[in-house]
Amino acid sequence: MARKLRIQYPGAIYHVMNRGDRREALFEDDPDRGRLLETLTEACERTNAVPTARGRRCRLKFLSFNWKGVA
């Protein structure tokens, strides 16, 4: 069954979480982490989102975004 569509509106805050499979690490090395940040930067620029919080552990990553609306 498909997940319901996310309701989007200007000023909305979205929480995004990612976990590794079978308790494996999400990143292999620092350049791997850097590629994630580059990709997030590009996505924020394209979608007019602003990161508001970030947390990271070895096997868990979570982000919070404030969506400004269509640019």
LUMTORSE-744919 format. One record per residue (C-alpha): residue number from 0; residue in three letters; x, y, z. Coordinates in Angstrom, 3 decimals, decimal comma, always signed. Layout:
! residues N
(pt NUM; ala; (X; Y; Z))
...
This chain:
! residues 71
(pt 0; met; (+0,000; +0,000; +0,000))
(pt 1; ala; (+1,351; +3,408; -0,952))
(pt 2; arg; (+2,016; +6,035; +1,680))
(pt 3; lys; (-0,261; +9,098; +1,719))
(pt 4; leu; (+1,126; +12,167; -0,025))
(pt 5; arg; (+2,870; +14,640; +2,244))
(pt 6; ile; (+0,928; +17,862; +2,666))
(pt 7; gln; (+3,096; +20,773; +1,554))
(pt 8; tyr; (+2,587; +24,401; +2,454))
(pt 9; pro; (+4,922; +27,389; +2,950))
(pt 10; gly; (+6,513; +27,416; +6,408))
(pt 11; ala; (+5,991; +23,684; +6,969))
(pt 12; ile; (+8,705; +21,848; +8,908))
(pt 13; tyr; (+9,578; +18,303; +7,856))
(pt 14; his; (+11,571; +15,779; +9,856))
(pt 15; val; (+13,663; +13,311; +7,830))
(pt 16; met; (+15,354; +10,276; +9,361))
(pt 17; asn; (+17,615; +7,626; +7,849))
(pt 18; arg; (+18,962; +4,423; +9,415))
(pt 19; gly; (+21,546; +1,899; +8,256))
(pt 20; asp; (+20,514; -1,668; +7,407))
(pt 21; arg; (+21,287; -4,358; +9,985))
(pt 22; arg; (+22,905; -1,747; +12,250))
(pt 23; glu; (+25,523; -0,918; +9,613))
(pt 24; ala; (+27,106; +2,521; +9,435))
(pt 25; leu; (+25,481; +5,004; +7,037))
(pt 26; phe; (+28,781; +6,401; +5,768))
(pt 27; glu; (+31,993; +4,664; +4,825))
(pt 28; asp; (+34,272; +7,675; +5,265))
(pt 29; asp; (+34,434; +11,483; +5,456))
(pt 30; pro; (+34,263; +11,998; +1,654))
(pt 31; asp; (+31,063; +9,922; +1,715))
(pt 32; arg; (+29,591; +12,297; +4,319))
(pt 33; gly; (+30,699; +15,245; +2,196))
(pt 34; arg; (+28,809; +13,895; -0,837))
(pt 35; leu; (+25,635; +13,733; +1,261))
(pt 36; leu; (+26,031; +17,378; +2,307))
(pt 37; glu; (+26,631; +18,411; -1,322))
(pt 38; thr; (+23,489; +16,573; -2,407))
(pt 39; leu; (+21,445; +18,133; +0,413))
(pt 40; thr; (+22,714; +21,592; -0,534))
(pt 41; glu; (+21,620; +21,085; -4,158))
(pt 42; ala; (+18,217; +19,755; -3,080))
(pt 43; cys; (+17,632; +22,709; -0,736))
(pt 44; glu; (+18,529; +25,172; -3,471))
(pt 45; arg; (+16,141; +23,514; -5,953))
(pt 46; thr; (+13,226; +23,162; -3,527))
(pt 47; asn; (+13,640; +26,398; -1,563))
(pt 48; ala; (+14,043; +24,458; +1,706))
(pt 49; val; (+16,155; +25,645; +4,630))
(pt 50; pro; (+17,804; +23,088; +6,951))
(pt 51; thr; (+16,910; +23,963; +10,541))
(pt 52; ala; (+18,572; +21,150; +12,493))
(pt 53; arg; (+20,900; +18,232; +11,916))
(pt 54; gly; (+22,043; +15,313; +13,999))
(pt 55; arg; (+24,216; +12,341; +13,216))
(pt 56; arg; (+25,343; +9,179; +14,850))
(pt 57; cys; (+27,205; +6,300; +13,319))
(pt 58; arg; (+24,043; +4,434; +12,304))
(pt 59; leu; (+21,390; +7,164; +12,395))
(pt 60; lys; (+20,970; +10,501; +10,644))
(pt 61; phe; (+18,144; +12,964; +11,149))
(pt 62; leu; (+17,361; +16,308; +9,571))
(pt 63; ser; (+14,747; +18,996; +9,936))
(pt 64; phe; (+13,761; +21,328; +7,078))
(pt 65; asn; (+11,627; +24,441; +6,821))
(pt 66; trp; (+10,018; +24,539; +3,391))
(pt 67; lys; (+9,617; +28,127; +2,170))
(pt 68; gly; (+7,252; +27,259; -0,693))
(pt 69; val; (+7,687; +27,344; -4,442))
(pt 70; ala; (+10,417; +29,724; -5,525))
